[in-house]
């Protein structure tokens, strides 16, 4: 799909910040200005976030009740079960909280639902199996539970207390208003920043919520044998992999968590980094594209137990075996994903009308539920449409995943279609659902209609947001060092996208692995090497070009150099 190049407007200097004392690169100053800082102190807090700036954990809703009940269970030696989720956020949260409780003298049991047999979260099937195995006196649901009103009521009826530590949206009323239902689960405490409209920490994922719980526990009862700062490697893994906004305290947690990853004492994490070829210094991109997918692979195709064990093991041999197993599972996941994506693409090609359809809904029998979210994400990026992908079992029950575009809340949209669904939940940008095969066509029609009513034609044009125009002569070591200072990149702090005009090839492009291009670019008397992933799949326009790119460090023979990663090329539009 052709993308619309949108160049960010220049930010005027209002005189409130003496930028010359902070940075002498105009393009970096412009990037910082757009973040809306009001004083130099805010700029420094962004560039060098400090852990001591983290807020009081008791500002999260219901935190005091949760902490009191957890400490009571620890003191009484109760049977505590940590009930988690099978993605990276879920397993890192479980590893963090179990380590904290063990340092406090408890021996919590860890439970993960089986994705294929039991589905997400506190399903009726997973609750039954958990009860048969552990008969908990206190069950702590982590990264799930906010919507599990009936299941938690059943646990309470059996005599278990329940605490929910979560970040998912609360249940919504039927319709597109996005209003929360009045009833949350009846339990000891739901610690979820999204249940309070005035909570400033709504961006936290579950790993961040659990970090706050640990901080609150330590404020109530300090421990000499537990270093909370050393747990930030887990928090960074969960936060980046869950694609929550890297703003506010999330930025602080990930900033320090990446540094902790570089010196982590977890043998499993070290072995995972070796298997993934991550040599450091670790950046957010390494988590998003290398470490996160491998930790996710176990839960997508089988059980997440291996990923959880990898994070908590202290045995080097076991860690090496588990890291190797995750590597194999990740390759299997890639093969399954490739097959389903091709089939989904075939459905889209046969039915999609860009002038008519504001959303994509595809589904089929036997599509593996573990990769549907990835397939939905790929289709969403290609067609720039909210996308739902559903796989149906032989009995006719389908499980689906959705991914959205900016300005369209999936959770609210699924509320529009709730009459056709068995259940649903998630975030504005990502959600899961279950439905019967006989309701699929009516659901698809309702979902597409909801998207058409809410999304304008402009919203359906895939944008390419360009941050700053530079020349190739501007690209040097100083810019690379400032680029590093803007890390970590991710949701709400995107890696800068630069562009240069009137660029020509200094040599014919080289094809790499049949689909990528290695380019030697020239602008005036300056040449730069660039990699264009996927660039060989479509012909390049005649030069000269306008080139949109990101910058990255390239290690070559011990020297750290700046390299361009091309995102888009168009025929030069002139110098206006």
Secondary structure, 3 states (H helix, E strand, C coil): CCCEEEECCCCCCCCCCCHHHCCCCHHHHHHHHCCCCCCHHHHHHHHCCCHHHCCCHHHCCCHHHHHHHHHHHHHHCCCEEEEECCCHHHHHHHHHHHHHHHHCCCCCEEEECCHHHHCCCCCHHHHHHHHHHHCCCEEEEECCCCCCHHHHHHHHHCCCEEEEECCCCCCECCCCCCCECCCCCCCCEEECHHHCCCCCCCCCCHHHHHHHHHHHHHHHCCCCCCCHHHHHHHHHHHHHHCCCCCCHHHHHHHHHHHHHHHCCCCHHHHHHHHHHCCCCCCCHHHHHHHHHHHHHHHHHHCCCHHHHHHHHCCCHHHHHHHHHHHHHHHHHHHHHHHHHHHHHHHHHHHHCCCCCCCEEEEEEECCCHHHHHHHHHHHHHHHCCEEEEEEECCCCEEEEEEECCCCCCHHHHHHHCHHHCCEEEECCCEEEEEEEHHHHHHHHHHHHHHHHHHCCCCCCCCEEEECEECCHHHCCHHHHHHHHHCCCCECCECCCCEEEEEEEECCCCEEECCCEEEEEEEECCEEEEEEECCHHHCCCCCCCEEEEEEEEEEEECCEEEEEEEEEEEEECCCCC
